[in-house]
Amino acid sequence: MTTTTRPAATGLTALASPVTIAGLELPNRFVMAPMTRFRSPGGVPTDEVAAYYRRRAGNGVGLIVTEGTLVGHPSASHETTVPRMTAGAAEEGWRKVTGAVHAAGGRIATQLWHLGSERRPVDGIPAWTPSGTTGTPEPASAAGSPPMRTMSTADIDAIVAAFAESARVAARAGFDAIEIHAAHGYLLDEFLWPATNRRTDAFGGSPARRAAFPAEVIRAVRGELPVIIRFSQFKERAYEARIADSPAELETILTTLADAGADVFHASQRRFWEPAFPGSRLNLAGWARKLTGRPSITVGSIGLTSDFPASRAMARLGEGLADGEFDLVAAGRILLGNPSWARLVTEGRPAEIRDYEKAHEDVYF
Ligand SMILES: Cc1cc2nc3c(=O)[nH]c(=O)nc-3n(C[C@H](O)[C@H](O)[C@H](O)COP(=O)(O)O)c2cc1C
């Protein structure tokens, strides 16, 4: 009898193998997924933040992607403890973070972020959006707050410039790559999703036009560092939402982004083993790689064994890596409570891994 499922050990070997992606030499396939932690008062990452990332880099994570980090434009966010990528104190803080990660043998990308409609107008600045709608029945803005602003082309230019400036700061601060956050219903993703992008200018309409603004951002940041683009079908407010209803639509969007200079596609899914479209077992990262020929990162419930047993997950990851479906494997929540998770997995010590609990999101292990 033949079997198409390879053993979990194959997955482990594949995860532990080094790889060069977009010129970045990585010691293994483990990536830390970006996770907002609210630990950077005034937008400045502290020594504690540096130690937090260093613990992961020194324990088997080959590539860290930082928490979402705000570009230097007032519309990016109302948050005061989310880090920023701006010159001065924040840049100095980040230099300590990248130094700590490099000293531990890891690589680090920063995730550049603009919240779009998720910005709260607490300081009178409205949320900047493609078309003044969140695309969902639940309004993003609190009652009585200023209306959402529909971005003009001058606004678009200003945000593109803000991403470019933050990319320059990131390069100076020692980062190895930039990740552009174009997922989960934030500004760039709001351009990709037809429910939030109702524009009739060059930035709305067809899938290629919806991708035009994220593509301009990529074009503006490329050249500084390798560019990873994070995208998703789902939105945090709409799990069933889709930016592309078919592989053909996805191809148009992703090749627009690849042509603009995206080096790596980080395909955000809630469960990595779920096929992205009917009729193929490829997940979203698999489709991204197949459609663009660029390397991809998979993510979604890795290390969280309740939905999908650990041995099957490991075997599936091994198959995906061996078959060239995706190149890197990102883990989020399991790394919150387990700074050493990647090392414990590699060394075959599952008994020492703490199960993920929601409460880990409030603690800084
Ligand atoms: C506390 C927390 C904060 C997050 N913050 C971000 C973020 O800043 N940017 C982003 O793209 N995704 C963010 N995510 C999503 C994760 O990167 C990841 O895609 C998601 O948690 C699924 O992976 P997991 O199942 O391994 O946790 C966050 C997730 C969590 C749990």
PDBQT file of the ligand as one rigid body, heavy atoms in Angstrom, charges set to zero:
ROOT
HETATM    1  C1  LIG A 401      -1.788  39.242  20.182  1.00  0.00    +0.000 C 
HETATM    2  C2  LIG A 401      -1.752  39.228  18.686  1.00  0.00    +0.000 A 
HETATM    3  C3  LIG A 401      -1.361  40.355  17.990  1.00  0.00    +0.000 A 
HETATM    4  C4  LIG A 401      -1.290  40.348  16.581  1.00  0.00    +0.000 A 
HETATM    5  N1  LIG A 401      -0.821  41.460  15.932  1.00  0.00    +0.000 NA
HETATM    6  C5  LIG A 401      -0.627  41.412  14.590  1.00  0.00    +0.000 A 
HETATM    7  C6  LIG A 401       0.004  42.487  13.906  1.00  0.00    +0.000 A 
HETATM    8  O1  LIG A 401       0.435  43.480  14.490  1.00  0.00    +0.000 OA
HETATM    9  N2  LIG A 401       0.153  42.369  12.562  1.00  0.00    +0.000 N 
HETATM   10  C7  LIG A 401      -0.298  41.271  11.868  1.00  0.00    +0.000 A 
HETATM   11  O2  LIG A 401      -0.156  41.206  10.646  1.00  0.00    +0.000 OA
HETATM   12  N3  LIG A 401      -0.868  40.230  12.508  1.00  0.00    +0.000 NA
HETATM   13  C8  LIG A 401      -1.026  40.263  13.831  1.00  0.00    +0.000 A 
HETATM   14  N4  LIG A 401      -1.538  39.171  14.489  1.00  0.00    +0.000 N 
HETATM   15  C9  LIG A 401      -1.828  37.942  13.715  1.00  0.00    +0.000 C 
HETATM   16  C10 LIG A 401      -0.620  36.986  13.793  1.00  0.00    +0.000 C 
HETATM   17  O3  LIG A 401       0.499  37.512  13.093  1.00  0.00    +0.000 OA
HETATM   18  C11 LIG A 401      -0.928  35.609  13.206  1.00  0.00    +0.000 C 
HETATM   19  O4  LIG A 401      -1.178  35.732  11.822  1.00  0.00    +0.000 OA
HETATM   20  C12 LIG A 401      -2.115  34.947  13.866  1.00  0.00    +0.000 C 
HETATM   21  O5  LIG A 401      -1.997  35.001  15.278  1.00  0.00    +0.000 OA
HETATM   22  C13 LIG A 401      -2.236  33.496  13.422  1.00  0.00    +0.000 C 
HETATM   23  O6  LIG A 401      -1.087  32.776  13.753  1.00  0.00    +0.000 OA
HETATM   24  P1  LIG A 401      -1.092  31.809  15.051  1.00  0.00    +0.000 P 
HETATM   25  O7  LIG A 401      -2.281  30.925  14.895  1.00  0.00    +0.000 OA
HETATM   26  O8  LIG A 401       0.212  31.085  14.970  1.00  0.00    +0.000 OA
HETATM   27  O9  LIG A 401      -1.216  32.669  16.258  1.00  0.00    +0.000 OA
HETATM   28  C14 LIG A 401      -1.647  39.176  15.882  1.00  0.00    +0.000 A 
HETATM   29  C15 LIG A 401      -2.071  38.059  16.585  1.00  0.00    +0.000 A 
HETATM   30  C16 LIG A 401      -2.107  38.064  17.968  1.00  0.00    +0.000 A 
HETATM   31  C17 LIG A 401      -2.517  36.807  18.684  1.00  0.00    +0.000 C 
ENDROOT
TORSDOF 0
